[in-house]
Amino acid sequence: MDEKPRVYVTRELPERALEKIDAECSMEVNPHDRALTRGELEKAVQNIDGLLCLLTDNIDEKLLELNPDLKVIANYAVGYDNIDVSACTERGIPVTNTPGVLTETTADLTWALLMAVARRVVEADRFTRAGHFEEWGPMLMLGQEVNGSTLGVIGLGRIGRAVARRAAAGFDMEVKYFDHSRNKNFENKYGLKKSSLEEILQASDFITLHVPLTPETEGMIGEKELKMMKKTACLINTSRGAVIDEKALLQAIRDDEIAGAGLDVYEDEPKLTPGLERESKIVILPHIGSASVKARTKMGLMAAENLLAGLKGEEIPNIVNPEALS
Ligand code: DGY
């Protein structure tokens, strides 16, 4: 009888995903309720056929060198900037991600952040809890109007489109987008306007980022870009932290160059640029864009399917580097 493939899962996942893998593999799961240390990851990656990892695991060339027989790497995320994909491709290792299943969930969270920043929800909650609500006041906690305002979407991929759709269909917003490619059907259906980055920065009341982290997008919103934004504008980021120069953002908030920001992701996650946590105009969340039971279960099942297909040499549903197999 053939031996079962050996698999390591770098963090406890929703049960159904683990059951799926366990049925066909000899599976080991990180026993700790935390990410693996580098040393633990280096140990875990040896003597396995497949790795199911998270965005918190840095899969670089040095790690790959520890196991020349690794057959597949399944990332439990749609983003895969934690993996040196070209090093995997050189070694013929397919890398997979989990697109689609977290789109609507992340778009919902983007909107939760946008509304929270615009209407000062977190600040108002703290104020009320602290017993400061003594009477209704005409000037109490005034924020930015969302309905009918202008939204700038940077990156019109799946999540960018889901955010834009909510804006156009639900909030009567004018939606401008910046992306290298064009999606005319979507544009026409929701009345979107393709714009330059400059135009978006200058004209939008809310700007939301939905680009992957690449050398091109790293630091794309810095001091210069923040200065171009309206003083009443709010910046929302549920993509990857390093797309924004966090120090420049903090300074822009302190100097009242923009009205607020909503962050789910950070430049040096999970560390925050010191001072960020003290700004009431910034709402900060712990990278929970896809954190619904439904989305996380679907992500797990999808990652498991990708992993199993890679191990069996079958067509891999969500491979990001098909050239690895040619
Ligand atoms: C991803 O999938 O890339 C998110 O950041 C976490 O779900």
Residues whose N, C-alpha, C, O or C-beta is under 5 A from the ligand:
A	BS01	DGY	Y76 A77 V78 G79 S239 S290
